[in-house]
Amino acid sequence: EISENEKEFRLAMDVPGVKAADIKLQLEGGEGSSRKVIHLSGERKFQRGDTTTESKFKKSITIDNTSVDTSKITANLADGVLVLTAPKKNEKPTSVQAIPITEQPHAHL
């Protein structure tokens, strides 16, 4: 389940029986990239008598780097639910920036 409010994006995922040590969470994307990908994978093992059952999961989520503060993404696992929180950036990105003009004599051109 993905939700959003004015301060953050949140992703909640049911992972019953999985421990934090069995989950791998990575953020992929270069410094100048406008999009980044959160990779989530893990596995759960059940032992019943002599039988071991393994269940694996993998999910990738693309996020807009211009609206999310990727340096502050957090994850918390409690009661079988993993919650990722991605705070929104405070400033609104602009593609146009004004350049001020001064009126002073030029140094030697």
TORVEXTI-30368 format. One record per residue: x, z, y of N, C-alpha, C, O in turn; residue number from 0; residue in three letters. Coordinates in nm, 4 decimals, padded with zeros to 6 digits, m for minus. Each point is the difference from the previous one (the first is absolute). Example, Ala and Ser with C-alpha at 12.3 -4.5 7.8 and 13.67 -1.06 7.14 Angstrom:
<gukols>
+----------+----------+----------+----------+----------+----------+----------+----------+----------+----------+----------+----------+-----+--------+
:     n_xx :     n_zz :     n_yy :    ca_xx :    ca_zz :    ca_yy :     c_xx :     c_zz :     c_yy :     o_xx :     o_zz :     o_yy : num : residu :
+----------+----------+----------+----------+----------+----------+----------+----------+----------+----------+----------+----------+-----+--------+
:  01.3190 :  00.7800 : m00.5690 : m00.0890 :  00.0000 :  00.1190 :  00.0900 :  00.0000 :  00.1200 :  00.1036 :  00.0665 : m00.0019 :   0 :    ALA :
: m00.1386 : m00.1385 :  00.1069 :  00.0820 :  00.0060 :  00.1190 : m00.0770 :  00.0730 :  00.1090 :  00.0509 :  00.0169 :  00.1108 :   1 :    SER :
+----------+----------+----------+----------+----------+----------+----------+----------+----------+----------+----------+----------+-----+--------+
</gukols>
This chain:
<gukols>
+----------+----------+----------+----------+----------+----------+----------+----------+----------+----------+----------+----------+-----+--------+
:     n_xx :     n_zz :     n_yy :    ca_xx :    ca_zz :    ca_yy :     c_xx :     c_zz :     c_yy :     o_xx :     o_zz :     o_yy : num : residu :
+----------+----------+----------+----------+----------+----------+----------+----------+----------+----------+----------+----------+-----+--------+
:  00.0838 :  00.0000 : m00.1168 : m00.0838 :  00.0000 :  00.1168 :  00.0892 :  00.0000 :  00.1243 :  00.0899 :  00.0832 :  00.0128 :   0 :    GLU :
: m00.1151 : m00.1757 :  00.0772 :  00.0759 : m00.0099 :  00.1245 : m00.0936 :  00.0364 :  00.1149 : m00.1119 : m00.0506 :  00.0086 :   1 :    ILE :
:  00.1588 :  00.1385 :  00.0794 : m00.0797 :  00.0380 :  00.1159 :  00.0886 : m00.0015 :  00.1240 :  00.1227 : m00.0036 : m00.0090 :   2 :    SER :
: m00.1877 :  00.0063 :  00.1245 :  00.0725 : m00.0074 :  00.1267 : m00.0749 :  00.0817 :  00.1038 : m00.1230 :  00.0023 :  00.0030 :   3 :    GLU :
:  00.1998 :  00.0646 :  00.0823 : m00.0588 :  00.0618 :  00.1178 :  00.0885 : m00.0382 :  00.1182 :  00.0881 : m00.0847 : m00.0142 :   4 :    ASN :
: m00.1101 :  00.1454 :  00.1299 :  00.0772 : m00.0421 :  00.1178 :  00.1480 :  00.0352 : m00.0073 :  00.0801 : m00.0572 :  00.0739 :   5 :    GLU :
: m00.0415 :  00.1511 : m00.1623 :  00.1395 :  00.0431 : m00.0070 :  00.0782 : m00.0547 : m00.1195 :  00.1226 : m00.0095 :  00.0062 :   6 :    LYS :
: m00.1928 : m00.0271 : m00.1168 :  00.0739 : m00.0344 : m00.1212 : m00.0824 : m00.0828 : m00.0983 : m00.1226 : m00.0086 :  00.0076 :   7 :    GLU :
:  00.1976 : m00.0520 : m00.1005 : m00.0584 : m00.0653 : m00.1159 :  00.0247 :  00.0931 : m00.1188 :  00.1035 :  00.0662 : m00.0061 :   8 :    PHE :
: m00.1981 : m00.0607 : m00.0883 :  00.0176 :  00.0849 : m00.1186 : m00.0390 : m00.0782 : m00.1240 : m00.0994 : m00.0726 : m00.0008 :   9 :    ARG :
:  00.1781 :  00.0884 : m00.1025 : m00.0286 : m00.0597 : m00.1295 : m00.0063 :  00.1133 : m00.1009 :  00.0970 :  00.0740 : m00.0164 :  10 :    LEU :
: m00.2105 : m00.0598 : m00.0516 : m00.0160 :  00.1015 : m00.1036 : m00.0136 : m00.0718 : m00.1337 : m00.0779 : m00.0944 : m00.0134 :  11 :    ALA :
:  00.1542 :  00.1399 : m00.0850 : m00.0003 : m00.0642 : m00.1318 : m00.0053 :  00.1071 : m00.1076 :  00.0808 :  00.0928 :  00.0001 :  12 :    MET :
: m00.1767 : m00.1054 : m00.0929 : m00.0101 :  00.0935 : m00.1115 :  00.1101 : m00.0274 : m00.1014 :  00.0133 : m00.1116 : m00.0502 :  13 :    ASP :
:  00.0649 :  00.2139 :  00.0208 :  00.1068 : m00.0092 : m00.1009 : m00.0040 :  00.1260 : m00.0876 :  00.0958 :  00.0773 : m00.0016 :  14 :    VAL :
: m00.2065 : m00.0565 : m00.0711 : m00.0135 :  00.1221 : m00.0782 :  00.1084 :  00.0128 : m00.1070 :  00.0328 : m00.0967 : m00.0686 :  15 :    PRO :
:  00.0218 :  00.2171 :  00.0555 :  00.1007 :  00.0265 : m00.1014 :  00.1393 : m00.0492 :  00.0325 :  00.0902 :  00.0133 : m00.0827 :  16 :    GLY :
: m00.0697 : m00.0699 :  00.2011 :  00.1312 : m00.0522 :  00.0395 :  00.0671 :  00.1009 :  00.0918 : m00.0631 :  00.0547 :  00.0904 :  17 :    VAL :
:  00.1910 : m00.0305 : m00.1139 :  00.0777 :  00.0900 :  00.0851 :  00.0751 : m00.0826 :  00.1042 :  00.0248 : m00.1189 : m00.0197 :  18 :    LYS :
:  00.0108 :  00.1833 :  00.1304 :  00.0725 : m00.0685 :  00.1080 :  00.1296 : m00.0618 : m00.0517 :  00.0394 : m00.1073 :  00.0456 :  19 :    ALA :
:  00.0267 :  00.1729 : m00.1391 :  00.1264 : m00.0513 : m00.0546 : m00.0193 : m00.1300 : m00.0776 :  00.0963 : m00.0733 : m00.0228 :  20 :    ALA :
: m00.2205 :  00.0439 : m00.0183 : m00.0284 : m00.1213 : m00.0764 : m00.0511 : m00.1146 :  00.0868 : m00.0395 : m00.1049 : m00.0510 :  21 :    ASP :
:  00.0406 :  00.1259 :  00.1825 : m00.0469 : m00.1017 :  00.0936 :  00.1180 : m00.0493 :  00.0832 :  00.0816 :  00.0788 :  00.0479 :  22 :    ILE :
: m00.0743 : m00.2104 : m00.0317 :  00.1034 : m00.0609 :  00.0846 : m00.0709 : m00.0638 :  00.1194 : m00.0915 : m00.0807 : m00.0165 :  23 :    LYS :
:  00.1343 :  00.1175 :  00.1345 : m00.0606 : m00.0482 :  00.1235 :  00.1100 : m00.0551 :  00.0894 :  00.0934 :  00.0719 :  00.0355 :  24 :    LEU :
: m00.1042 : m00.2009 :  00.0013 :  00.1047 : m00.0648 :  00.0804 : m00.0618 : m00.0813 :  00.1123 : m00.1115 : m00.0510 : m00.0116 :  25 :    GLN :
:  00.1866 :  00.0400 :  00.1210 : m00.0390 : m00.0821 :  00.1137 :  00.0993 : m00.1145 :  00.0101 :  00.1204 :  00.0226 :  00.0119 :  26 :    LEU :
: m00.1709 : m00.1460 : m00.0166 :  00.0865 : m00.1180 :  00.0028 : m00.0268 : m00.0806 :  00.1265 : m00.1152 : m00.0170 :  00.0400 :  27 :    GLU :
:  00.2210 : m00.0322 :  00.0226 : m00.0132 : m00.0854 :  00.1173 :  00.1153 :  00.0235 :  00.0950 :  00.0417 :  00.1139 :  00.0210 :  28 :    GLY :
:  00.0093 : m00.2198 :  00.0357 :  00.1145 :  00.0090 :  00.0900 : m00.0363 :  00.0574 :  00.1349 : m00.1176 :  00.0135 :  00.0336 :  29 :    GLY :
:  00.2191 :  00.0200 :  00.0431 : m00.0182 :  00.0596 :  00.1327 : m00.0877 : m00.0848 :  00.0915 : m00.0900 :  00.0529 :  00.0653 :  30 :    GLU :
:  00.1146 : m00.1814 : m00.0599 : m00.0734 : m00.0864 :  00.0920 : m00.1298 : m00.0538 : m00.0573 : m00.0699 : m00.0760 :  00.0671 :  31 :    GLY :
:  00.0368 :  00.1132 : m00.1876 : m00.1182 : m00.0513 : m00.0671 : m00.1279 :  00.0568 :  00.0617 : m00.0078 :  00.1195 :  00.0284 :  32 :    SER :
: m00.0922 : m00.2054 : m00.0077 : m00.1272 :  00.0480 :  00.0558 : m00.0905 :  00.0557 : m00.1096 : m00.0986 :  00.0675 :  00.0295 :  33 :    SER :
:  00.1308 : m00.0949 : m00.1533 : m00.0768 :  00.0529 : m00.1133 :  00.0940 :  00.0698 : m00.0969 :  00.1125 : m00.0444 : m00.0228 :  34 :    ARG :
: m00.1603 :  00.1538 : m00.0334 :  00.0752 :  00.0723 : m00.1018 : m00.0924 :  00.0231 : m00.1186 : m00.1223 : m00.0056 :  00.0129 :  35 :    LYS :
:  00.1821 :  00.0313 : m00.1281 : m00.0778 :  00.0184 : m00.1216 :  00.0305 :  00.1375 : m00.0587 :  00.1161 :  00.0370 : m00.0177 :  36 :    VAL :
: m00.2216 :  00.0376 : m00.0121 :  00.0142 :  00.1268 : m00.0700 : m00.0214 : m00.0298 : m00.1481 : m00.1048 : m00.0514 : m00.0389 :  37 :    ILE :
:  00.2046 :  00.0839 : m00.0436 : m00.0100 : m00.0184 : m00.1448 : m00.0202 :  00.1368 : m00.0641 :  00.0762 :  00.0933 :  00.0252 :  38 :    HIS :
: m00.1777 : m00.0827 : m00.1069 : m00.0334 :  00.1232 : m00.0701 : m00.0075 : m00.0316 : m00.1484 : m00.0722 : m00.0906 : m00.0416 :  39 :    LEU :
:  00.1471 :  00.1656 : m00.0376 : m00.0055 : m00.0191 : m00.1448 :  00.0210 :  00.1343 : m00.0678 :  00.0534 :  00.0940 :  00.0588 :  40 :    SER :
: m00.0963 : m00.0874 : m00.1825 :  00.0169 :  00.1240 : m00.0742 : m00.0493 : m00.0132 : m00.1414 : m00.0481 : m00.1051 : m00.0423 :  41 :    GLY :
:  00.0612 :  00.2146 : m00.0302 : m00.0484 :  00.0009 : m00.1367 : m00.0482 :  00.1386 : m00.0386 :  00.0400 :  00.1013 :  00.0573 :  42 :    GLU :
: m00.1270 : m00.1012 : m00.1562 : m00.0545 :  00.1242 : m00.0513 :  00.0136 : m00.0044 : m00.1513 : m00.0307 : m00.1012 : m00.0630 :  43 :    ARG :
:  00.0762 :  00.2101 :  00.0056 :  00.0167 :  00.0090 : m00.1446 : m00.0879 :  00.1113 : m00.0547 : m00.0042 :  00.1108 :  00.0534 :  44 :    LYS :
: m00.0661 : m00.1433 : m00.1620 : m00.0818 :  00.0989 : m00.0702 :  00.0588 :  00.0222 : m00.1381 :  00.0360 : m00.0950 : m00.0695 :  45 :    PHE :
: m00.0268 :  00.2187 :  00.0312 :  00.0488 :  00.0350 : m00.1335 : m00.1151 :  00.0643 : m00.0758 : m00.0483 :  00.1066 :  00.0382 :  46 :    GLN :
:  00.0042 : m00.1719 : m00.1462 : m00.1043 :  00.0561 : m00.0866 :  00.0529 : m00.0007 : m00.1423 :  00.0098 : m00.1043 : m00.0645 :  47 :    ARG :
:  00.0233 :  00.2216 :  00.0181 :  00.0586 :  00.0088 : m00.1343 :  00.1316 : m00.0747 : m00.0040 :  00.0916 :  00.0298 :  00.0765 :  48 :    GLY :
: m00.0823 : m00.1270 : m00.1657 :  00.1215 : m00.0817 : m00.0130 : m00.0071 : m00.1287 :  00.0822 :  00.0934 : m00.0801 : m00.0017 :  49 :    ASP :
: m00.2024 :  00.0608 :  00.0725 : m00.0201 : m00.1249 :  00.0737 :  00.0223 :  00.0204 :  00.1494 : m00.0525 :  00.0937 :  00.0600 :  50 :    THR :
:  00.1319 : m00.1838 : m00.0011 :  00.0215 : m00.0007 :  00.1444 : m00.0637 : m00.1262 :  00.0573 :  00.0285 : m00.1109 : m00.0451 :  51 :    THR :
: m00.1139 :  00.1286 :  00.1434 : m00.0631 : m00.1129 :  00.0673 :  00.0553 : m00.0082 :  00.1409 :  00.0093 :  00.1004 :  00.0706 :  52 :    THR :
:  00.0278 : m00.2227 : m00.0302 :  00.0577 : m00.0230 :  00.1318 : m00.0929 : m00.0874 :  00.0822 : m00.0544 : m00.0983 : m00.0504 :  53 :    GLU :
:  00.0363 :  00.1336 :  00.1760 : m00.0807 : m00.0785 :  00.0924 :  00.0821 : m00.0220 :  00.1264 :  00.0489 :  00.0957 :  00.0599 :  54 :    SER :
: m00.0337 : m00.2226 : m00.0190 :  00.0787 : m00.0319 :  00.1200 : m00.0907 : m00.0604 :  00.1055 : m00.1002 : m00.0641 : m00.0317 :  55 :    LYS :
:  00.1369 :  00.0856 :  00.1593 : m00.0749 : m00.0605 :  00.1098 :  00.0966 : m00.0490 :  00.1060 :  00.1115 :  00.0502 :  00.0137 :  56 :    PHE :
: m00.1574 : m00.1499 :  00.0609 :  00.0814 : m00.0592 :  00.1070 : m00.0947 : m00.0536 :  00.1065 : m00.1013 : m00.0628 : m00.0308 :  57 :    LYS :
:  00.1358 :  00.0887 :  00.1560 : m00.0815 : m00.0482 :  00.1114 :  00.0915 : m00.0305 :  00.1173 :  00.0959 :  00.0732 :  00.0244 :  58 :    LYS :
: m00.1245 : m00.1803 :  00.0485 :  00.0744 : m00.0359 :  00.1207 : m00.0987 : m00.0162 :  00.1145 : m00.1058 : m00.0609 : m00.0153 :  59 :    SER :
:  00.1424 :  00.1167 :  00.1305 : m00.0858 : m00.0058 :  00.1176 :  00.0826 : m00.0525 :  00.1163 :  00.1053 :  00.0553 :  00.0315 :  60 :    ILE :
: m00.1526 : m00.1614 :  00.0323 :  00.0691 : m00.0561 :  00.1157 : m00.0536 :  00.0672 :  00.1256 : m00.1210 :  00.0113 :  00.0195 :  61 :    THR :
:  00.2138 :  00.0333 :  00.0658 : m00.0411 :  00.0647 :  00.1247 :  00.0588 : m00.0751 :  00.1190 :  00.1046 : m00.0642 : m00.0102 :  62 :    ILE :
: m00.1733 :  00.0738 :  00.1216 :  00.0444 : m00.0637 :  00.1244 :  00.0958 :  00.0948 :  00.0704 : m00.0406 :  00.1055 :  00.0487 :  63 :    ASP :
:  00.1659 : m00.1429 : m00.0436 :  00.1039 :  00.0844 :  00.0597 : m00.0192 :  00.0195 :  00.1500 :  00.0564 :  00.0932 :  00.0574 :  64 :    ASN :
: m00.1347 : m00.1791 :  00.0067 : m00.0190 :  00.0141 :  00.1448 : m00.1025 :  00.1080 :  00.0343 : m00.0039 :  00.0471 :  00.1137 :  65 :    THR :
: m00.0800 : m00.0068 : m00.2113 : m00.1005 :  00.1016 :  00.0294 :  00.0227 :  00.1319 : m00.0738 : m00.0666 :  00.0991 :  00.0296 :  66 :    SER :
:  00.1605 : m00.0966 : m00.1262 :  00.0266 :  00.1203 : m00.0791 :  00.1411 :  00.0505 :  00.0275 :  00.0952 : m00.0779 :  00.0043 :  67 :    VAL :
: m00.0829 :  00.2086 :  00.0143 :  00.1315 :  00.0615 :  00.0172 :  00.0564 :  00.0270 : m00.1400 : m00.0197 :  00.1077 : m00.0564 :  68 :    ASP :
:  00.0898 : m00.2069 :  00.0017 :  00.0466 :  00.0074 : m00.1392 :  00.1004 :  00.1125 : m00.0234 :  00.0184 :  00.0427 : m00.1140 :  69 :    THR :
:  00.0460 :  00.0055 :  00.2179 :  00.0960 :  00.1093 : m00.0173 : m00.0691 :  00.1341 : m00.0245 :  00.0652 :  00.0981 : m00.0356 :  70 :    SER :
: m00.1968 : m00.0941 :  00.0546 : m00.0729 :  00.1260 : m00.0143 : m00.1055 : m00.0030 : m00.1114 : m00.0889 :  00.0851 : m00.0032 :  71 :    LYS :
:  00.0984 : m00.1827 : m00.0878 : m00.0929 : m00.0056 : m00.1127 :  00.0286 :  00.1182 : m00.0924 :  00.1155 :  00.0291 : m00.0313 :  72 :    ILE :
: m00.2218 :  00.0384 : m00.0117 :  00.0147 :  00.1138 : m00.0907 : m00.0880 : m00.0212 : m00.1229 : m00.0943 : m00.0791 :  00.0022 :  73 :    THR :
:  00.1266 :  00.1507 : m00.1087 : m00.0789 : m00.0049 : m00.1229 : m00.0152 :  00.1414 : m00.0532 :  00.0936 :  00.0797 :  00.0055 :  74 :    ALA :
: m00.2120 : m00.0492 : m00.0570 : m00.0253 :  00.1315 : m00.0573 : m00.0832 : m00.0167 : m00.1266 : m00.0975 : m00.0751 : m00.0025 :  75 :    ASN :
:  00.1377 :  00.1466 : m00.1025 : m00.0715 : m00.0027 : m00.1277 : m00.0583 :  00.1376 : m00.0248 :  00.0729 :  00.0991 : m00.0041 :  76 :    LEU :
: m00.2054 : m00.0925 : m00.0125 : m00.0672 :  00.1274 : m00.0275 : m00.1266 : m00.0278 : m00.0793 : m00.0754 : m00.0921 :  00.0313 :  77 :    ALA :
:  00.0533 :  00.1716 : m00.1331 : m00.1214 : m00.0094 : m00.0819 : m00.0264 : m00.1406 : m00.0524 : m00.1149 : m00.0438 : m00.0061 :  78 :    ASP :
:  00.2221 : m00.0277 : m00.0322 : m00.0153 : m00.1331 : m00.0582 : m00.0303 : m00.1102 :  00.0992 : m00.0376 : m00.1101 : m00.0402 :  79 :    GLY :
:  00.0532 :  00.1371 :  00.1700 : m00.0237 : m00.1012 :  00.1034 :  00.1252 : m00.0139 :  00.0859 :  00.0487 :  00.0977 :  00.0570 :  80 :    VAL :
:  00.0028 : m00.2201 : m00.0485 :  00.1146 : m00.0298 :  00.0854 : m00.0538 : m00.0539 :  00.1319 : m00.0780 : m00.0952 :  00.0014 :  81 :    LEU :
:  00.1199 :  00.1566 :  00.1100 : m00.0449 : m00.0433 :  00.1323 :  00.1211 : m00.0425 :  00.0819 :  00.0908 :  00.0795 :  00.0241 :  82 :    VAL :
: m00.0902 : m00.2067 :  00.0190 :  00.1022 : m00.0514 :  00.0906 : m00.0595 :  00.0007 :  00.1400 : m00.1128 : m00.0449 :  00.0204 :  83 :    LEU :
:  00.1888 :  00.0960 :  00.0759 : m00.0441 :  00.0025 :  00.1389 :  00.0998 : m00.0786 :  00.0836 :  00.1198 :  00.0279 : m00.0019 :  84 :    THR :
: m00.1703 : m00.1263 :  00.0750 :  00.0842 : m00.0852 :  00.0837 : m00.0485 :  00.0112 :  00.1443 : m00.1013 : m00.0598 :  00.0360 :  85 :    ALA :
:  00.1733 :  00.1364 :  00.0471 : m00.0414 :  00.0162 :  00.1399 :  00.0065 : m00.1322 :  00.0773 :  00.0891 : m00.0821 : m00.0216 :  86 :    PRO :
: m00.1835 :  00.0644 :  00.1101 :  00.0017 : m00.1186 :  00.0860 :  00.1018 :  00.0207 :  00.1110 :  00.0260 :  00.1128 :  00.0419 :  87 :    LYS :
:  00.0305 : m00.2218 :  00.0046 :  00.0910 :  00.0076 :  00.1143 : m00.0812 :  00.0293 :  00.1251 : m00.1138 : m00.0447 :  00.0140 :  88 :    LYS :
:  00.1746 :  00.1208 :  00.0771 : m00.0687 :  00.0359 :  00.1237 : m00.0086 : m00.1152 :  00.0984 : m00.1026 : m00.0215 :  00.0646 :  89 :    ASN :
:  00.2108 : m00.0512 : m00.0545 :  00.0015 : m00.1065 :  00.0996 : m00.0593 : m00.1272 : m00.0575 :  00.0135 : m00.0290 : m00.1188 :  90 :    GLU :
: m00.0784 : m00.0450 :  00.2044 : m00.0561 : m00.1283 : m00.0392 :  00.1081 : m00.1060 :  00.0177 :  00.0547 : m00.0144 :  00.1094 :  91 :    LYS :
: m00.0229 : m00.0604 : m00.2159 :  00.1040 : m00.1017 :  00.0132 : m00.0475 : m00.1146 :  00.0897 : m00.1166 : m00.0393 : m00.0037 :  92 :    PRO :
:  00.2069 : m00.0120 :  00.0823 : m00.0322 : m00.1148 :  00.0834 :  00.0989 : m00.1104 : m00.0289 :  00.1160 :  00.0258 : m00.0319 :  93 :    THR :
: m00.1617 : m00.1472 :  00.0432 :  00.0889 : m00.1125 : m00.0245 :  00.0593 : m00.0528 :  00.1304 :  00.0887 : m00.0853 : m00.0023 :  94 :    SER :
: m00.1372 :  00.1358 :  00.1162 :  00.0498 : m00.0428 :  00.1306 :  00.0477 :  00.1233 :  00.0750 : m00.0696 :  00.1013 :  00.0073 :  95 :    VAL :
:  00.1886 : m00.1119 :  00.0477 :  00.0557 :  00.1119 :  00.0757 :  00.0433 : m00.0516 :  00.1360 :  00.0671 : m00.1028 :  00.0090 :  96 :    GLN :
: m00.1046 :  00.1725 :  00.0959 :  00.0386 : m00.0393 :  00.1358 :  00.1476 :  00.0315 :  00.0225 :  00.0505 :  00.1023 : m00.0463 :  97 :    ALA :
:  00.0179 : m00.1912 :  00.1177 :  00.1404 :  00.0201 :  00.0352 :  00.0058 :  00.0155 :  00.1514 : m00.0369 : m00.0919 :  00.0731 :  98 :    ILE :
:  00.0826 :  00.2069 : m00.0255 :  00.0028 :  00.0205 :  00.1453 :  00.1050 : m00.0894 :  00.0671 :  00.1032 : m00.0318 : m00.0591 :  99 :    PRO :
: m00.1318 : m00.0080 :  00.1842 :  00.0917 : m00.0834 :  00.0783 :  00.0455 :  00.0807 :  00.1204 : m00.0814 :  00.0541 :  00.0749 : 100 :    ILE :
:  00.2130 : m00.0470 : m00.0575 :  00.0543 :  00.0694 :  00.1174 :  00.0485 : m00.1037 :  00.0995 :  00.0176 : m00.1165 : m00.0356 : 101 :    THR :
:  00.0043 :  00.1571 :  00.1595 :  00.0524 : m00.0899 :  00.1042 :  00.1271 :  00.0614 :  00.0549 : m00.0026 :  00.0762 :  00.0967 : 102 :    GLU :
:  00.1150 : m00.1108 : m00.1604 :  00.1320 :  00.0466 :  00.0437 :  00.0963 : m00.1153 : m00.0080 : m00.0208 : m00.0934 : m00.0775 : 103 :    GLN :
:  00.1289 :  00.0987 :  00.1585 :  00.0988 : m00.1077 : m00.0063 :  00.0591 : m00.0105 : m00.1406 :  00.0197 :  00.1004 : m00.0684 : 104 :    PRO :
:  00.0081 : m00.2239 :  00.0271 :  00.0581 : m00.0239 : m00.1328 :  00.1473 :  00.0348 :  00.0001 :  00.0706 : m00.0192 :  00.0990 : 105 :    HIS :
: m00.0265 :  00.0703 : m00.2110 :  00.1440 :  00.0123 : m00.0209 :  00.0480 : m00.1443 : m00.0228 : m00.0829 : m00.0903 : m00.0116 : 106 :    ALA :
:  00.2119 :  00.0673 :  00.0053 :  00.0527 : m00.1357 : m00.0180 : m00.0615 : m00.0631 : m00.1230 :  00.0056 :  00.0560 : m00.1095 : 107 :    HIS :
: m00.0649 : m00.1741 :  00.1284 : m00.0623 : m00.0738 : m00.1114 :  00.1028 : m00.0723 : m00.0733 : m00.0305 : m00.0686 : m00.0976 : 108 :    LEU :
+----------+----------+----------+----------+----------+----------+----------+----------+----------+----------+----------+----------+-----+--------+
</gukols>
